[in-house]
């Protein structure tokens, strides 16, 4: 078979026929065991507060409720953080974002479970929350020490440049809106084992986190994922749904299904990191960048989650396709009283690339030049100007040819008018 | 005759449910009782379309197919209808419906969770139309969200249906289904379930009798707003009275001077009636919710909910519409502008309901309407504006302006209107008078728009109206 045949072969989706006829099975579609109970999560309604008291009497007495779990019911690790701690399943003393889970119930129906959690009385001592990137920077409220990548002497290069501009740029947050919301089904098995169906992008880590929560061996927890109804990063480290589901099952010794209501899902779970960047750039009359200094800050929410890796990606992608000989990038991971920002398509790369593209656009505006020309003079070269700001040599670089071809094929010059 | 049992066609048979919970959604019934899981819950508020099903119903002895959001529809509304689920489309896993085949062939699914909803919307289109223009396809799909970036292949799938033979299993069984539907459409419905009651009378007389004997009863037409009490607020509605079975309310009267629309008329039906008179009314309605919403939601229901962001209200207000209120004894007519009292409060008293709305027709007037929302389709407006002007010899003789999203009720811009009346129809006039916006409105900041944004947009829309009418600039950009 020729290469071209292989690439252009038209294959239908493996599950296509099942998708279009309604027979593709998602977790909520699995036939429920007859003794199943349904879960719901009760969450905090303050962005930052000390928990004085949680009164769950009315919740326990609510129609259909069979069990209530709090942090006291967790035998092992009370955290679902994948890399670092910081994401308690249920916090003991402090609420750190609006929507943070505080307890959960198991009841005889979805409706009764969801009605029950609304009956909790939570008493708080409110603390001042930090919500925005700017507030966080001002208070130096950071999750980690700022990370810096520096090459050459950008300060001097900017100073010597004929043209200089300063600017800033924001990219917003984003809800994943996977069409299938967070859902898990936990079934207790022999020898304290559990079979957990979870709508997760990361079954093995789900297994480990549940095992640690229960203080059991990993092989006592089976995690099954047939398919998920979209994830986009929103189901990569959202272990809290499966963990709480399994905790309820552990307590009741009955199968539990926990399907988050869409509103709860949006309120409880983390979203895309919003970024704020500040920059200073020096360039010549062709738009060639001589020196660039970037401050790249992101809203990480109340915990590290994957923020370090995501910010790293932004930091490393800030060159996009451009050779910038003298550059400094400082990265600030802002801790805020918001749901912990998490993985989302692109994983920080796109936020970094957006920032440098904005710089290029602003240089073009300043010089009143076509931005395609400014891009061109800054592209990485094939045999020279091919070392990134983090010291990697770019191989197989086709950006220059690709760009020229695209300009011709898209009729760029004509459409630019 | 009164029955406590709802009847509908499902799987080519008559299916009966005695005294169902009137707060149960159709989606819950499908998944929990029928144990059919192809229909999905995405958002539980009629926004994403994953729960789309199709109801076949008789109209003028013909079967029409309506896509609806099963997540916000109460079960009893399927009484007398043909319930069609995604599983019913393919008689076996090897024999797909033409719509399903097209979706597979054109790669219209990725994660697959939104797919059954898309297929059902497209199926309704396939049954109701014979040619599928880009406009029809866009409208059909406006109530279904896909998140894996699949719109292009989905649209391609829909376009490919133009070359398909429209005969399918449903065509073959149509006569049989029509006969069955005729058989089950006879009785008034009165359901008792625990503390809840549901009434679906077939005549105004019976409706009035029920209203007289029951207090605190909620009216149900489309229920697209009412059902959120249950699905989102976790509340219960004890007494519901449905207006859907009353033929006397399902009328559209067209005369030379006005169009009167009964409270049983769906927005979808109305949009095609109003189109020749006021094209902009049609344009706004096409962006009102989605086909699924407009198939059940009514024009009069939109008035009765009295939402400050109801999309039809500014338009009806600027057109000097009147409403007819049915009291237990008689019908009284009042201008719509007097109907709204404060946030979601109206002049309706207990036991009263809206009978119809009367929209004056005036061919000499300039009528324009604009909806500004964060998303083009299936979104709630940040600002909605409507202008209805009579201009003679470049003098504004009548200036009717109404805005939605600018105050706690939809209302006319009376101060601006007064300033414009008898003025010269000129850029200068509009530029000056638009600054009176603060006198007429004080909008709020919310997640849809800020106060300042709303103010700016409201003023700009006045200018847009001027430029469009004066014909100097073509300012309309479609999605």
Interface residues (C-beta under 8 A of the other chain):
Chain A: X12 X13 X15 X16 X17 X18 X19 X20 X21 X22 X23 X24 X25 X26 X28 X29 X111 X114 X115 X118 X176 X177 X178 X179 X180 X181 X227 X228 X229 X230 X231 X232 X261 X262 X263
Chain B: X31 X36 X37 X38 X39 X40 X41 X42 X43 X44 X45 X48 X50 X85 X86 X87 X89 X90 X93 X96 X99 X100 X103 X104 X105 X107 X108 X109 X110 X111 X112 X113 X114 X115 X116 X119 X145 X146 X147 X148 X232 X234
